[in-house]
């Protein structure tokens, strides 16, 4: 039996859409390793889940309580492997790792964001982190990370990327039209999405006499929405930009419809604002690829070969996007009649959770 | 002398409990917070488990909105003597309990109390005070 351990509140996981990612990882591990359950906190209760079904619920007000409950469940369900999504180090987190180590439980620790910013933590949490993070490598011998680090805390890494489930992302049926491109951007409208670069690019394109009919569908809600709305007004591009708001997971058909009306997608253009990040693998790039939508992004996406023909990399800075370059790119891509199918094939071969989790599964499957 | 880990185990844990209890004490001063929770959870006749500071404060905060049948405490008394607050011990509670909601207040003993109550109180009738506001 394998446990996928998270020690954070489920509310936060659901809000960030992380839940789907965890489900994808669990399913891929279950295929090779047998049944897997996952844990989390629905404060003030610790929960053990099988999919959406709650198997166990126990009160747990503190991290000490949570780890105590977890160890009881590990014993009860005779757990032999764990995959831990790391949140922070504490004395009790180390107790959990020690317990695993003593009982021969094989474990991989996933560090979602590395290097992480210790300054974000406050007070006692920060102090605990500083003290106990140094002890992790005594009990954990493999780390999974989304960065390209080969080693973290002196332990070898599995370099993961955000994966997808192909069935959730059907291929787009839209075919290219003459001198018209509909762009779609699905996000939580955060500062690192940097869509102001795209809006300014549209403005400059039309100011320069551009003839293409360019449309942008912004799907999602978030802190930058007002800023983008103001820019659209300032640039007088209201007819070009449509704000569709948040589309819930339960409204999948509505989202599929919007993808079926789009020719190209827009990924994050503001990575440079997030601690100067240059590379990453945000989930949206995989989804756009599975749907067969060529896309533009401002970071080095680790899932695709450099200069991949269906992805337009723009400089990672604050400059407006050169829409003439985007149009040239699109025209070149659409010369290939089966470009959507080629993109989808690439997604199936490289971007599914089964493929991405393969080395982790192999490691957990090996005997000591 | 206890070692570093033993000291952290004691004081780190207590700090977390005290911090959460203190925050809840503060929230109980907000009448709207209590009123909204009572309406949201459709609370009517109920018991409060725990005769400590938090249990007493909670009794004071919630009685304008619902009928509290009694405070329940293992010892059968409150931490601070209060003539106007009814209090019973666990065996009397077990005898008179009739499917009402029980709000559990002592954070430190949630698990212990939960397992004790589960023997005769339905799961959906046990609410932890920390669930308020969630």
Interface residues (C-beta under 8 A of the other chain):
Chain A: X43 X44 X45 X58 X59 X60 X61 X62 X63 X64 X65 X69 X90 X91 X92 X124 X128
Chain B: X5 X8 X9 X12 X13 X15 X16 X17 X20 X107 X108 X110 X111 X114 X128 X130 X131 X134
